[in-house]
């Protein structure tokens, strides 16, 4: 059974006296294998949260179909969401209630026992803060409480929107470990995050979207390899003259750091570069090849929109 | 999934809300201050108890004037006045001039809680008011005009309006409605549970607030007034007025909750309710008189006080108030209005995106 299947999803927001805003524009997305961590990346405003809301039946698509755990959404939400734990954007709780009370209010809807709530709070490291009002929680603690709420149903699928938001480095490592453990235990985790490094470490598959469309999907290795263009980095005394010579020879060359020029894409034979520069009376001090990181791939796929990329 | 679990969860949210508790505390505080003020401004002695002292004072004053001035022509019964003994003179003056001396009753009457007259007969033989005549003016029965029926609509508006608006408004303000829908995506169930919670919650808060007014004023009746005429019928009326305040608060809670669903904002809903109450009332009285019998607040006020509602009737160059509906029909109009709001709120809630 396909965990998530989205075909041709369109979502247009209509606002009184405003032009409609197209948030998602024909998005196709499939998460097939259970027991995976799937990363969902995209700049701010790319349509991630709208897609997640459509997936969970919180908003109705303008066009397209959404199937969650084999159920059409939003009509099959009651059956599907029984098996889904979700955290959308920031955790939403009553600030004047304690963490435990907030979870108890949710758990009561499904008759979840107090002991189970205490166990979940301990699992996310909030046992000591269970009786503290949520307004006194730090952002990281609220995030943990949000994750606790998603785990309370013992779901097959977890949909987490920026779960590491506000966590300290130790918390991020702990969260990463928890997501991996959940996937290893057979649960599917669909996680959106701006922490590209974290996503790279924990995800089996990635989906990158921009302007409401999927621009890349597959495993982290596949995406980086597919977009990988190695670059050559030259160290030279006169970078300006070197750039002129290389551009005249048909290469894309730009100044990088002091006395460094980057050539993209790298030529198949680096000796071509040494010959062009030598012919111009320029001599290299150094030449090396560099691959591209997921962050660079992400930036190139999303036209450098930095919304979700850490500064 | 059990609907009653969802309902229980909603009730727990409701009862834990600071707004509901704060409102009860505010009403209790106001009632306590009013109770103390009423206590201090009333006297325990009734008019018949203080009458001898008043009579003595009246006779002393009259005798003093007789001794200082020319008495002039006295009424026939005063013939031979100067020949009478002092005690006979005092009796004569007392009986002739001091018996009708009006002495204000400074006692607090418990019956004031339900009706305005201090001398209202609350016994089983109290006059039965002729109701539901369709004649102009005097044919209308205005209902109970005491403290509780008079402030009943204010209590109902405060509790139902504020509690209903804030209960729905807070869900949108904190975004918790999203969390609830991830646990119970059947929106008709969620909205039904919320409306039921608002109705019964508002009613409960309003009744507690109303009874706190009674409790705050009761010591004045016991120690600075009287509980005479407090009989079975009084208690039945008190309970039914309190119950009707609760029902009105519940219905106003449903209306306010719907406005909060439409505006997605507590303050927006409260402003809309207050705006309607003030501006709507003025507009109706000035230009939309035909709307008067259908004004929900007006009908709920009549429902609480057990009085008739009226409509305006053109009589030549002026208008007369004539009978429109009984208090039960007025309550029914309030109910229909609230159910209309519930239908609208449910439709919007089910169809609208949650984002």
HADDOCK unambig.tbl for C-alpha pairs under 7 A between the chains (distance, minus, plus):
assign (segid A and resid 58 and name CA) (segid B and resid 353 and name CA) 6.05 0.50 0.50
assign (segid A and resid 58 and name CA) (segid B and resid 354 and name CA) 5.34 0.50 0.50
assign (segid A and resid 59 and name CA) (segid B and resid 353 and name CA) 4.33 0.50 0.50
assign (segid A and resid 59 and name CA) (segid B and resid 354 and name CA) 5.87 0.50 0.50
assign (segid A and resid 60 and name CA) (segid B and resid 353 and name CA) 6.52 0.50 0.50
assign (segid A and resid 77 and name CA) (segid B and resid 185 and name CA) 5.99 0.50 0.50
assign (segid A and resid 78 and name CA) (segid B and resid 184 and name CA) 6.89 0.50 0.50
assign (segid A and resid 78 and name CA) (segid B and resid 185 and name CA) 5.43 0.50 0.50
assign (segid A and resid 78 and name CA) (segid B and resid 186 and name CA) 6.20 0.50 0.50
assign (segid A and resid 81 and name CA) (segid B and resid 182 and name CA) 6.61 0.50 0.50
assign (segid A and resid 92 and name CA) (segid B and resid 174 and name CA) 6.20 0.50 0.50
assign (segid A and resid 92 and name CA) (segid B and resid 175 and name CA) 5.66 0.50 0.50
assign (segid A and resid 92 and name CA) (segid B and resid 176 and name CA) 5.25 0.50 0.50
assign (segid A and resid 92 and name CA) (segid B and resid 179 and name CA) 6.75 0.50 0.50
assign (segid A and resid 93 and name CA) (segid B and resid 174 and name CA) 6.79 0.50 0.50
assign (segid A and resid 93 and name CA) (segid B and resid 176 and name CA) 5.88 0.50 0.50
assign (segid A and resid 94 and name CA) (segid B and resid 174 and name CA) 6.80 0.50 0.50
assign (segid A and resid 105 and name CA) (segid B and resid 9 and name CA) 5.38 0.50 0.50
assign (segid A and resid 108 and name CA) (segid B and resid 5 and name CA) 6.09 0.50 0.50
assign (segid A and resid 108 and name CA) (segid B and resid 9 and name CA) 6.00 0.50 0.50
assign (segid A and resid 109 and name CA) (segid B and resid 5 and name CA) 5.07 0.50 0.50
assign (segid A and resid 109 and name CA) (segid B and resid 6 and name CA) 4.72 0.50 0.50
assign (segid A and resid 109 and name CA) (segid B and resid 9 and name CA) 6.32 0.50 0.50
assign (segid A and resid 110 and name CA) (segid B and resid 1 and name CA) 6.25 0.50 0.50
